[in-house]
Amino acid sequence: MLAELFIENLAVIEKTSIRLNTGLNVFTGETGAGKSIVIDAVGAVLGRRASREMVRHGTDKAVIAARFTEIPPLAGQKLMESGLEIEEDTLIVSREIFADGRSTARMMGRPVTASFLREVGDLLVNIHGQHETQVLLAPERHLSILDSYGDHEELLSRYEECYRKVLSLKRAIRRLTVNEQEKGRKIEALSEQVQEIENAALLPNEEAQLAQRRAEYRNAAKIAESLQCAWQLLNGEDGDGGALSLAQSAAQYCGYAAEYSPRVGELSERLEAASAEMESVRDTLDALLEEMQFDPVQLEQVENRLDLIRRLKRKYGATEEDVMQSGEQARTELAQIELSDKQLAELNAEAAKVYPQLLQMAEKLTAARKKAAARFIETVQAELCFLDMPNVKLSVSMEEGKPGPHGRDSVEFLISTNIGEPPKPIARIASGGELSRMMLAVKNTLAERDQIPTMIFDEIDTGVSGRAAQKIGLKLKQAAHHRQVLAVTHSAQVAALADTQYLIRKENDGNRTFTNVIALNETERVDEIARIMSTDRITDLMRETARQMIEAGKAGRTE
């Protein structure tokens, strides 16, 4: 349950800490005092949408923190699977909302995503906001309500998995089912591409190597002349008088001197090494000079090869590797098309096997929904009767169609508000007060199926008063026997039934407006309930009536 809520700089609330109890916790206060802000704070700290407009004007951020105790098993398991450990069956959740629109969330001090916060929050708290009665006015939401009541999650999950498989098969079959003329054109184009690239027999980085060779061929005469000069300077005439011969002689003379001066020995060794290197260079020059003798046809062949590579690159890619990859892709696509007839036959065979399975699952889902609908009607009808709506009759319209994402059923709740009238869509005949009570009946019916420890109702009594409001209060009280219930209300009948009552009061210091949340004692509760009933001023008679209502509420708790 929600044991404590801390709010700082959220809308008109500067700072407050609310300790909540088991049973029925009721929030009252004048219109505009900020009662719904408390509910918004709970929603935000549990991952619901949070905007920068929620941050109190003039501050950098809003901070909301909540302490939960008696964590339900499903929530505890989800936390454990994510590596979060709760301490002494207590979970601390916090969220910061910044004025620039950013927000951060933490659980037990560890950062978490808003989506994960929302997943855990849905297992801790069920919030019924002021606008959630619109769910009853939207027939497309009725199917999910019925499935939630019927515990169809496993059956629906298997159906949805099979439905996704059928869709995947249909897409694959449609992709392979092309007309023969188009298939023939594509095969011809791909075949030409594969043949052209294969015939070229490209090599990686071949263009750069050919460009270098072409430059050598075009400048062969200049290269040969330069190499010949270098050779002559090294070798001299008939191997005599060149740089090589001179270096060898210098090494010989240094060798003579080394016999008398060891210091000269190093110079002799260095000259001998230089002579050996120069001899190696001369031999290499010999080899290069022989290579420089080429046939002009070789240059033409290189030019033609470079032209071919450039044409292929213009068609298939920026580099030789891209061209070769394009050829490989074309080869793969060609193989797939050529095998498409076989694949298509296999896909059709698999679809013929899977589609009947989908129909069978849809039939089971329909049967389960019909059984759940009968139980749902009976349970909600009993709730409506208790809420002073005995003449309102609920029915569930189910129509079967083609299999869709959630089965083949379309579901809509219909009501008849007067005896003898045929059932009609809720949106056409239900008043605001009737919608509020119907929503409470549905919420209570669904609550019997879940393990969520806290339920929150934001002005569920909108549009009702008198005996109907008292019945709503009694139903909230009944729900609070087995779980924690928080309710924002304008009704004295509901407030009088509270186990704990809080006053949300707006104040100002002349410059700024503040909202405070105060837990009321018995005397303060009497004054507040009397204020709710009054139109102008609180009289002693109103206080006595309020006191009697509170006492009656306490007596009802022990009945």
Residue pairs with C-beta under 8 A, 6 or more apart in sequence:
1 20
1 22
1 68
1 69
1 70
1 453
1 454
1 483
1 484
2 20
2 42
2 66
2 67
2 68
2 124
2 125
2 454
2 484
2 486
3 19
3 20
3 67
3 68
3 69
3 90
4 17
4 18
4 19
4 20
4 66
4 67
5 17
5 18
5 20
5 38
5 41
5 42
5 45
5 64
5 65
5 66
5 67
6 16
6 17
6 18
6 63
6 64
6 65
6 66
7 13
7 15
7 16
7 17
7 18
7 37
7 38
7 41
7 62
7 63
7 64
8 14
8 15
8 16
8 62
8 63
8 64
9 15
9 55
9 56
9 59
9 61
9 62
9 63
10 37
10 40
10 41
10 44
10 54
10 55
10 56
10 62
10 63
10 64
10 97
11 34
11 37
11 40
11 54
11 56
11 515
12 34
12 37
12 56
12 506
12 513
12 514
12 515
13 34
13 37
13 41
13 56
13 514
13 515
13 517
14 56
14 512
14 514
14 515
16 515
16 516
16 517
18 38
18 502
18 517
18 519
19 519
20 484
20 486
20 500
21 484
21 499
21 500
22 480
22 484
22 499
23 480
23 481
23 484
23 485
23 499
23 500
24 476
24 477
24 480
24 485
24 487
24 497
24 498
24 499
24 500
25 484
25 485
25 486
25 487
25 498
25 499
25 500
25 501
25 502
26 486
26 487
26 488
26 489
26 494
26 495
26 497
26 498
26 500
26 501
26 502
27 35
27 38
27 486
27 487
27 488
27 489
27 501
27 502
27 503
27 504
27 517
28 35
28 488
28 489
28 490
28 495
28 501
28 502
28 503
28 504
28 528
28 529
28 532
29 35
29 503
29 504
29 505
29 506
30 505
30 506
31 490
32 506
33 504
33 505
33 506
33 515
34 504
34 506
34 515
35 458
35 488
35 504
36 130
36 458
36 459
36 488
37 515
38 488
38 504
38 517
39 127
39 129
39 456
39 458
39 486
39 488
40 54
41 64
42 66
42 125
42 127
42 456
42 486
43 127
43 129
44 50
44 54
44 64
44 95
44 97
45 64
45 65
45 66
45 93
45 94
45 95
45 117
45 121
46 66
46 93
46 117
46 118
46 120
46 121
46 122
46 124
46 125
47 105
47 114
47 115
47 116
47 117
47 118
47 119
47 120
47 121
48 118
48 121
48 127
50 95
50 97
50 103
50 114
51 97
51 101
52 97
52 98
52 99
52 100
52 101
54 62
54 97
55 61
55 62
55 97
55 98
55 99
56 62
59 99
60 98
60 99
61 96
61 97
61 98
61 99
62 96
62 97
63 94
63 95
63 96
63 97
64 94
64 95
64 96
64 97
65 92
65 93
65 94
65 95
66 92
66 93
66 94
67 90
67 91
67 92
67 93
68 90
68 91
68 92
68 93
68 124
69 89
69 90
69 91
70 89
70 453
71 79
71 86
71 89
71 90
71 91
71 124
72 123
72 124
72 451
72 452
72 453
73 451
74 123
74 451
75 91
75 120
75 123
75 124
76 86
78 119
78 120
78 123
79 85
79 86
79 91
79 107
79 120
82 112
82 116
84 107
84 108
84 110
84 112
85 108
86 108
87 108
91 107
91 108
91 124
92 107
92 108
92 109
93 105
93 106
93 107
93 117
93 120
93 121
94 105
94 106
95 103
95 104
95 105
95 106
95 117
96 103
96 104
96 105
97 103
103 114
104 111
105 111
105 112
105 113
105 114
105 117
106 112
107 117
107 120
122 452
123 451
123 452
124 452
124 453
124 454
125 452
125 454
125 455
125 456
126 443
126 447
126 450
126 452
126 454
126 455
126 456
127 456
127 458
128 439
128 443
128 455
128 456
128 457
128 458
128 460
129 458
130 458
130 459
130 462
132 439
133 432
133 435
133 436
133 438
133 439
135 141
135 145
135 439
136 413
136 426
136 430
136 435
136 438
136 439
136 442
137 426
137 427
137 435
139 410
139 411
139 412
139 413
139 425
142 396
142 411
142 412
142 413
143 406
143 407
143 409
143 410
143 411
145 413
145 442
145 446
146 369
146 372
146 373
146 376
146 396
146 411
147 153
147 156
147 369
147 372
147 406
148 446
148 449
149 372
149 375
149 376
149 445
149 446
149 449
150 368
150 369
150 371
150 372
150 375
150 376
151 449
152 365
152 368
152 369
152 372
155 361
155 364
155 365
155 368
156 365
156 406
156 407
158 361
159 358
159 361
159 362
159 365
159 406
159 407
160 405
160 406
162 354
162 357
162 358
162 361
163 358
163 403
163 404
163 405
165 354
166 351
166 354
166 355
166 358
166 403
169 347
169 350
169 351
169 354
170 351
172 347
173 344
173 347
173 348
173 351
176 340
176 343
176 344
176 347
177 344
178 186
183 337
183 340
186 337
187 334
187 337
187 338
190 330
190 331
190 333
190 334
190 337
191 334
193 316
193 326
193 327
193 330
194 327
194 330
194 331
194 334
196 312
197 312
197 316
197 323
197 324
197 326
197 327
197 330
198 327
200 308
200 309
200 312
200 323
202 309
202 312
202 320
202 323
202 324
203 320
204 320
204 321
204 324
205 320
206 305
206 309
206 320
207 306
207 309
207 310
207 320
210 302
210 305
210 306
210 309
211 306
213 302
214 299
214 302
214 303
214 306
216 223
217 294
217 298
217 299
217 302
218 299
220 292
220 294
223 292
224 289
224 292
227 285
227 288
227 289
227 292
228 289
230 285
231 282
231 285
231 286
231 289
232 242
233 242
233 243
234 242
234 243
234 244
234 278
234 281
234 282
234 285
235 242
235 244
235 245
235 282
236 242
236 243
236 244
236 245
239 245
243 278
244 275
244 278
244 279
244 282
247 271
247 274
247 275
247 278
248 275
250 271
251 268
251 271
251 272
251 274
251 275
254 264
254 267
254 268
254 271
255 268
257 264
257 268
258 264
258 265
258 267
258 268
309 320
312 323
313 319
313 320
313 322
313 323
316 322
316 323
316 326
316 327
317 323
317 325
317 326
336 343
358 403
359 403
362 403
362 407
362 408
365 407
365 408
365 409
366 398
366 400
366 407
366 408
366 409
369 398
369 407
369 409
369 411
370 398
373 396
373 398
373 411
376 396
376 445
377 394
377 395
377 396
379 445
379 448
380 394
380 438
380 441
380 442
380 445
381 393
381 394
383 440
383 441
383 442
383 444
383 445
383 475
384 390
384 392
384 394
384 437
384 438
384 441
386 471
386 474
386 475
387 437
387 440
387 441
387 468
387 471
387 472
387 475
388 437
388 467
388 468
388 471
389 434
389 437
389 438
391 417
391 418
391 419
392 415
392 416
392 417
392 434
392 438
393 415
393 416
393 423
394 413
394 414
394 415
394 423
395 413
395 414
395 415
395 416
395 423
396 411
396 412
396 413
396 414
397 411
397 412
397 413
397 414
397 423
398 409
398 410
398 411
399 409
399 410
400 408
400 409
401 408
401 409
401 410
402 408
412 425
413 426
414 423
414 424
414 425
414 426
415 423
415 424
415 426
415 429
415 430
415 438
416 422
416 423
416 424
417 429
417 430
417 434
426 435
426 438
430 438
431 463
432 462
432 463
433 462
433 463
433 464
433 468
435 463
436 460
436 461
436 462
436 463
436 464
436 472
437 464
437 468
437 471
437 472
439 460
440 457
440 460
440 472
440 475
440 476
441 475
443 455
443 457
444 475
444 478
444 479
447 455
447 479
447 483
452 483
453 483
453 484
454 483
454 484
454 485
454 486
455 479
455 483
455 484
455 485
455 486
456 485
456 486
456 487
457 476
457 485
457 486
457 487
457 488
458 487
458 488
459 488
459 489
459 490
460 472
460 476
460 487
460 489
461 469
461 472
461 473
461 489
461 490
461 491
461 494
462 490
464 472
464 491
465 491
466 493
469 491
469 493
469 494
470 493
470 494
472 491
472 493
472 494
473 489
473 491
473 493
473 494
473 495
473 496
473 497
473 553
474 497
474 556
476 485
476 487
476 494
476 497
477 497
477 553
477 556
477 557
479 485
480 499
487 494
487 498
489 495
490 532
491 532
492 529
492 532
492 533
492 546
492 549
493 549
495 501
495 525
495 528
495 529
495 532
496 529
496 546
496 549
496 550
496 552
496 553
497 553
497 556
498 525
498 553
499 557
500 519
501 519
501 520
501 525
501 528
502 517
502 518
502 519
502 520
503 517
503 518
503 520
503 524
503 528
504 515
504 516
504 517
504 518
505 515
505 516
505 518
506 513
506 514
506 515
507 513
507 514
507 515
507 516
508 514
518 524
520 528
522 550
525 546
525 550
526 543
526 546
526 547
526 550
527 538
527 543
527 546
529 546
529 549
529 550
530 538
530 539
530 542
530 543
530 545
530 546
531 538
533 542
533 545
533 546
534 542
